[in-house]
Amino acid sequence: MLYENTGLIKPYRTNTQRRLFSIRDLDRLQFVKFLTQQNGVNLAGVKVLFEAFILAEKGGIDLQKGLFPEFQPVALL
């Protein structure tokens, strides 16, 4: 709920308001955990980083891989 309230993730909601997470959502959550727990970034900083990643992606740059090459999402399934 905290990540949803801060705008870091927007899971799909069913008619009964249950949250459903896509694989992309889960990858994003893993990256948030990586940034906060291993790199000491607070949630406001994570949000700024995500905004920078989006801007860089528009220019054809994968900033996330450039800044954090050591991050490897855990395969789910």
N, C-alpha and C positions, 0 to 999 in steps of 0.2 A: 504494500500500500504506500509506503514511504516513497519508493521510486516512482510510482504512478502519480502521487501528489506533487512531486517535484518536476514532473514532466519528462523524466528520463525514459519512461516506457509507457506504452499505451496498449494494453492487452485488449483483445476482442472481448466484448461483453455479450453474454447470452440474454435471452428474454428475462431470465430470472436473476440477472446481474452477476452471474458467475464469471470469473476471469478465465479466459482461455489464452494460453501463450503459444506462439508459433516458435519454430526452431530459431528464427532470427531474434525473437524476443529473448529466448534462453541464452543465445550467444551474447547478446547485449548485456544481459544480467551477469554473465560470467566475466565480461570485460569490466563492468562496474565494480564487481568484487575484486578483480585484479588491481584496478586503479586505486581503490580505497584501502584494501588490506596490504598489498605489497608495495604500493608506491606512496601511500599516505595522502592521497588526493581526497579532499572533502567533496560532498555532493555538488556544491556550487561549482567547484573546479571541474568536476566530471561533466556537468552541463555545458560549461564553456568549451571544454575539449570536444564534446560531441558537435557543437555548433561549428567549431573550426574544422572538424572532419568533413562536415557537410559542405562547407564553402570550398575546401580544398578539392573535394570530390568533383565539384562542378568544373574545376580547372583541370581535371584528369590526374590529380595527385592523390595517392593513397597515404594520407598523413598518418593514419593509425599504424600501419605497418612500418612506416618510416620512423616514427617516434618510439614505438613499442614492439620491436621485432621479436622479442622474447615471449610475447603473449601467444599462446596456442589454445584455442577453445577445445574443451573436452568433447569428444564425439559422443553424441547422445543417440542411443539405440544400439 
